[in-house]
Amino acid sequence: MAVPSIDPSDPKTPHVPVLLDPILDRISPVSGVWLDGTFGAGGYTRALLEAGAEKVIGVDRDPEALARAESWRGEYGDRLELVAGRFGDLDGIAGEAALDGVVLDIGVSSMQIDQAERGFSFMKDGPLDMRMEQAGVSAADIVNEAPEAVLADILYEFGEERASRKIARAIVMDRKVQPFTTTRQLAGMIERIMPRPKPGQPHAATRTFQALRIAVNDELGELARGLQAAEVALKEGGLLVVVTFHSLEDRMVKRFFQMRSGAAPSGNRYAPVTESEAPRFEKVTRKAVVGGEAEISANPRARSARLRIGRRTALPAGALDPHAIGLPKLDVAKEIGA
């Protein structure tokens, strides 16, 4: 299928959506009502509309994302509906409309990373914030107030940081002298106590910043709720398209499709042994789809992207234990008293 033209230099498209060609190839022909649960710059939404979707409901928890779309949303008339909200609530947002498709691009957007004032990146000095909705507990709140043991758990569970205890201990020592307020202040402390990365290795603060961002925005909890909500909202034959960018997310999506397609594996350290379920999804992608060399060269963000797609069966939606698909049991809000 021909891919709708999306010009990366067009100011209405601040970044090119990853794995767009593989997605459109596997969901063609596009029709009916779709929900883009991570609207961002609107790249997937515009592609779906141009590919034949009758309507797309664009959802985003970041008010700036929806505000940016005001300059071009009129091009699609009533075929485009924008909603401020979380994709974990997409079944309620869809209402009575049975969806033909749901697309989720999990994680932080490149626009958020590029804005120093949002505090997502250690490469740009800004306030230690990381809140997608720009409300609630910030990364600075967690870093300055969470007990050392909780900080270590956050870094380990959400960042897979092996030096979690060492970094948590250093944070607690430093904050006694001066609270952490900026991204470079935290990144500089981590650089000071950690070995210098070898060529090709990520920055020493990468996993810490990932963990804090996930904790601040409850990203893994939101993913579990979003998968469940999509199962409820999709009609028979409807498609669930999920793009992830790190192993924690992809592991949960992989496990969800395995369980919901009746192909759950035997137990492992992330999930217990479970009986096979009657299939509520059929796998469209047997394994994760990754970007080709050309796309990765043109769009480095695609390097870590993983795509999985499932098709809804006629079986009614069922209950889902989020921990069975790999959601860590750490309750950050409870631990920090938020």
Phi, psi and omega in degrees: 000139178291135181276131176305144183287121175231112184271117181295342178273353179289124181298341178283350177233085184298336176211155181273127179296138184281152175056030182295317179300309179300325179295307183296325178299324186268345180251000180292143356281143181272132178203173174075204185256126179242156174236123175262102188282349178229073191303313178056238178274359177085013184297312179292320180301312181296321179296319179295317179296317181287338180273352175127359178298136179290326181204146173231131174263112181264123184241136175207142179274348181266113182300331180293327180297316180289325179296322180296333183281350184298334183286344183225352184299331180297340180299335186251002176056222182279006175284345180240124176239127180254135184227130174278120181172184180254145181290345174295343178254020189295332178294321176289323179295320179292333179065228183280349182286121174279122188278144174274341180191153174227133175237133181231125176248097194282144173107190182280147180270159180295330178295319179295318179297321185287345181266105183303326183290348178275342173074026181273334190245136174280352178278346179233129181284129180194180179297144181280083191247280176074012180275118179295321181272358180058034178207155178093198182290132180261171176298323178298322178300315181293312183298323185270343188239335184291141175299156183303317181296322179292317177303314180298319179296319179299313182294325181282313185288320186258345179241353184051038181276115182292331180265031186301317182292320179297315181291318179298319180297318180292322178299313182296321178295314183291323184289343174294331180271316182206128179298150176279127181233340184233160181294318182290330177298314180290315180298321180296321178297318180293320177300324183291323186261347184255152176298150178294129180299145175285161179306132180092346178274152179291162177302148184300336182267358187304309184290326177295315180293323176299313182298315180295318179298315180297318180293315181301318187258005181049047188295321181286324174296320179295322178298314179299317179293323180294319178297316178297316181295323178295321178300321180290318190276336184284140174280169175301129183089353180291154187249135174250116183247122183230126175248126179240166185229359172210168192296325180299314179294310184298323179299318180293317180293317178301313181296320179301310181293326176297311181295315186281350175258006179076020184237034181295135179282177175292166185297155175215190184290345180264337184208144180283171175295133179228154176284149179296137179265157170296137189291125173259349175222152167250136179288127172272324175252121182288329175219171182298137176265133180242166182287149176280171183301320182295316181293318180296322178295320182279332185219088184305335179300335182287347185302320184260003185284142177228131182248131173226140183226138174228153180247130184291137175266186181277350183294135179301152178299148180235174178290151180229127172274109184299331180288336179290340177258009172108008178291122178302148183277357179294120178259096185297314182301319179291319184292328182258003176072029181281000000 
